[in-house]
Amino acid sequence: MFVTNTQAINVPGLTVDAMLCNVIDAIKADTTADLSVTLDWGDSTTASSGTLAGSAGSFTVSGTHTFARPGAYAVTVTVTDPATGGTAQSTVNVTADVTQYSVLADILGIVMGPDGNMWFTDQTSNAIWRMTPDGVGTPFDLPSGSAPQEITVGSDGNLWFTEWDRIGRITPAGDITEFAVPTVNSDPLGITVGPDGSIWFTEASANQIGQLTPSGTFNELPIPEANVSPAGIVAGPDGNLWFAEYEAQAIGSVTPSGVFKQYPLSSDTLPDKIIVGPDGNLWFSSETAIGQITTSGAISLFPVDTVSWIITLGPDGNIWFSGGVAKTFSSNNLGEMTTAGATTAMYSAPFQVDAMAAGPNATLWLVGANGQIAVITP
């Protein structure tokens, strides 16, 4: 006895009611009454019985289940012949309440634009993409070697992004302007808009924080500590710029006038992305935990069952994180945390999530390798 013809099932809502697979039984005399089927739906709920149909050694397995939340689930089908003790097992992939698109892109950064579309960077093809809420994508080409990385919305209503040695600007209509960073090979990475309307960015290889003023003037501020590898950056509610110091295993802040402070973390933390939470604190991703730091420098670390490189504020007001590597959880992990530090959900995304952002109509957009895009409603 063996299971065959397992189906990859996509359902528009949270309820699946479908044929999952076929069963081939060498004992042709067996009927549906001679076999039993158990379905483990992969969401930590109690396994349920499936429905068998067929005869003469050929059967189908069907099942009905309602998931609590959107996601990709690996459903384990187990068919048993109690009389012989024979067992057959297989896995069926079910995606519930997830809209998926794909483009030919290597996406690193994503943000919702002021026009209600999603904008993302394409490092491999050297392009900026605009995608409508219904999945229609348009690429805007950059010069060869641009390698765009992170992207944000500026105070001028345009999209701003980091490139190799440049800061780029693209209007919602697709007009592109590039600005050469004074320090060569500085590797601009994280980017945000400051309270002064300037574009602020990290220079990962130059160990600096950069500023591009609305008048087009660059200022570069050397970080006092050496070789910190500044990564993500965000404007804090206190009017300062806050950034992750990956190699230094610390969080840094700098005033618009250039006064730096450093807040050390525990060893092996390796912070990467940083955002402002709805509680007025800074939240950051790391190798070991989701971190919170107040504007006065008080740090809290909340361990999670994943290496969490990606972090964003979801449309539901919670902190969402992902990273692609887990300790005991699926590699396509996705987590949700309240501002109290409680992880309310961990479940599998349809693919390894490399970036994510809140989108229109209270959605969350996930992007992965090879241009994979998924949209969920938390």
N, C-alpha and C positions, 0 to 999 in steps of 0.2 A: 504494500500500500504506500502510495506517495502522493504529495500535493503538487499540482502543476497549474500553469496558466494564472499565476498570481497577478492581480490587477493593481495598477497604480491609480488610485482614486482621488479625485479632487471634487469636493462638495462646496457649493456656494455659501452654505450656512454652517452651523455647528453640528447638525444631525446627519449621520450617514446611514443609509438604508439601501444596501447594495449587495450584489454578488461579489464575493471576495476572491474565490479561487475554485479550481476543480480538484477532485480527488479520484485517483485511479486505484481500484481495489482488485487484487488478483483473485479474490474469492467471489466469483460472479454471482453466487447464490445470496450474498449478503444484501440486505435491504437497509433502508434508512433506520429501521428499528434496531439493527445489529451494530450500528456505529454511534459514537457520540462525538461532539465537536465542542471545543472550548475556545473562546476568543478573549485574549488579553489585549485590551485596547491601547496599551502603552501610555496611559495617563494616570496611573496609580489608583484607578478605580478597581472594584472587584470584577474578576473575570466573569463573563456571561456565556451562556450557551448559544451556539450558532444553529442555523437551520440547514439541514441536509435535504437535497432533492435529487432524484435519479434512481437508477437501478442497473442491474447487470454489470456491476463493476465500475460504473461511471456516475459520479455524483458532483453536484455543485454545493458550495458552502456560501450562505448568505448571513448577514447580520445587521442589526440595528443598534445604534449607540448615539448618544448626544454628549459631545465634549463640552467642557466648562469654558474653554477659551480657544481662540484661533491658534493654529500651529500645524506642524507636521508630526505625524505619529506613526510609529512602527507597530502594527497590529500583529500579534503572534497567533497563528491558527494552529490548533492541535487537534488532530483526529485520532480517535482510539477505537480499537475493536476489542471490547472487554472479553470476548470469548477466547481470543488468541493472544491477547496482550500486545498486539501489534499497534504501533504508533507512527504517525506521520506528522511532520511539523514544517511550517513555512512562515515567512513574514510578508505582510502586505503593507505597503506605504499608503497612508491616508493623509491628505492635506485638507484641513477644515477651515473654511471662512478666510481663505488667503487668496488675494488676487495676485497673479504673477505676470510679469513682463520680462523681456530680455532685450538687450542691445549689444552690439559689438563694441564693448568698452571695458576698460580696466578701471573701475570706479574706486576712488579713494576718499572723496569728500562729497557730502550732499547737504542741501539746505532748501527750505521752501522760500521762494522768492516773493517779492512784494506784488507780483502779478498773479499769485496763487498757483504757479507752476513749481515743479521740483527742478532744481539745478544741481548738476554734479560734474565733477572733474573726471577726465579720462586720461590717465597718465601715459598709457601705451600709445594711443592714437593721437596724443597732443590735441585735445579738444575739450570744449565745455559743452555739456548737453543740457537742453531744456526739455522737460517732459511734462505734458499736460496731465491732469488728474486721471484721465482715462487711458493713459499709456502711450500717447503719441510723442515720439522722441525726435528732436532735431539737434544735430551736432553743429557746433561752430568751431572751425579749425583754428589752431594756433600754429605758430612757427615750429618747425622741427626742433626737437630737443627741449621744448618748453616744460614737459613733465609736470603739469599742474597737480597740486596736492589738495590742500584744504580750501574751503570756500565759505564766504559769509555774506550777509547783506549789509551794505553801507548805509550811512545816514542820508546819502543822496539818492536812495532808491535804486542803486545799481548793485550788481554782484561783484565782489572782490575776491581774488584768489591768489594763492602763492604759487610761484613757479621756480625753476632753477635760476637763481640770480635775478628774478624779476617779481614784481607785483603786478597782477593783471586786473583789469576792470572790464566788465561786459554789461551793456545795458540790457533791459528786458527785450529790446528789439534785436539784440545780437551784435551790436557794434563793440569792437574790442580795442582797448588801449593798454599798452604795457609800459611799465616804469622800471628802469634798471636800478637795482639796489647798489648803493655805492661800494659796498664791500664785495669783492669778487669771490665766488665759490662759498657764499655764506649759507646756502641751502635754506631759504625761507620755508617754514613749515606751518605752524599754527597761525591763525589769523582771526582778528575780531575788530569790531568798531569800538572806539573809546568814547568816553563821555564828552570829549572835546570835538567829536566828529572825525577825528583822525582814524586812519587804519593802522592798527598795531599788529605786529607779527613777530614770531620768534625766528632767530637765525641759528639753526641747529649746529652748523659747523663753525660759525664765527663766535659763538658764545655771547650773543648780543640780543637785545630786544630792539626791534626797529619800529619807527613811526613814519608814516606818510601823511602829512598834513593836508587839509582840504585845498591848500594853495599849491600843492605839489612838491613840497619840500621834504626831504628825508632827514631824519635824525636817527642816529644809531647809538644805543646806550650799552656799553660793555657791562656784563654781569660781574660783580666783584669776585665771586668765587670762580675758580677755573674749571673748565671742562664739565659743565653741568648738563649739557645737551638739552636745552630748552625745547619743549615739544608743544603741547596744547596751550592756548592762551585765551583768556576771557576778561571782559570788563566787569569788575566787581561792583556790588551795590554801594561800596564806600568810595567810588570814584577812582580807585586804583586799578591797575592791570595785574591779573593773577595768572601764573603760568606754572606748568609742571616741569620740574628739573629731573629728567629721566635718570641720567647717570649719577647725579648727586643724591638721588633718592630723597627729594625734598620738594616743597612747594615754595615758589618765590612770588614776591609782589614788588611792584614798582609804581611810584607815583608818576603822574604826567610830567613832573619836573625832574624825574630821574633818581629818586631816592629808593634804594633797594632794601628789601628785607628777605631773609631766608628762614624757612620753617622746616627743620629736619624731620624725616619720617623714620620708621623702623627699617632695619636692613632688609634687602631683597624685596622692597616695595615696588620700585621702578614705576613711578607714576607717568601717565601718558596724556590722556585727554582730561579737560577740566571744563565744567559748566557752572552756571548759577542755578541753584535750586529755588523752588517756590517759597522756601523758608528763609531766604535771604543769606544762605550760606553757600560756600563753594563746595562742589562735589567733584571727585576725580576718580578715574579708573587706575588700576594698578595690577601687578602680577599676583597679589595675594588678597586683596580686599577692595571693596568700594569705600572710598574715603570721604570724609566731610571735614572742612576746616572753616571756622568762623572768621570774620574779618578782623577779629582780635588775635587770631592765631591758634585757637583751641582746636585740637585735632581729634577726630574719632575715626577708627577703622572698623568696618563691618565685614568680617570674613564671608566669602561666598564660595560656592563649589565650582569655581571656574577661574581661569586666568582672564581678567576682564580688561581688555584694551579699549573697548568702545563704550561710550557713555553718552546719554542724551536725556533731555527732559521730554517725557511723553505727553501726549495730549490730555491724559488723565491726571496730570500733576504729579506722577510718580517718576522715579529715576529708573531708566531702562539701561541695561548693560549687556554686553556680549563680548566675545573675544576669540572664539574658535578653538580653544583648548580647555579641557576640563579635567578635574581630578577624578570624579566618578560619574559625571554627567555626560550626556551626548556632546560630541564635538561641535554640533550645530546649535550651541546653547544660546538661550535668550532669557534674561532675568528681569524682574521688576521689583523695585524696592521703594518702600515708603520713606518719607523724610525722618521717620523715627528709627530708620536702619533695619526694618524688618523686611526680609525677602518674602514677597507675597506669592511669587510664582517663578518657577524655573521650568522651561519647556523647550522643545526642539523646534528650531526654525527650519524652513525648507532647504537651507544651505548654510554654509559658514558665513556669518555676518561680518563684513568688513567696515561698514559704516551705516548709520541710521539717523533719521531725523523725523520730527513731527511734520505731518503734511496737512493738506486741506481736509475739511470735513471730519476733524478729530481722528485722523488716521496716523499710523506709524509706518514709515517707509524703511525697508531694509534692503541693503544692496550687498552683493557678494562678488566672488571672482567670476570672470567671463561674462560680466554684464547682467548677472541675475538680479532681479528686482522683485520684491514681495511687498504687498500692502496689507496691513491688518488694521482692524479697529479694536483697540484694547477694551 
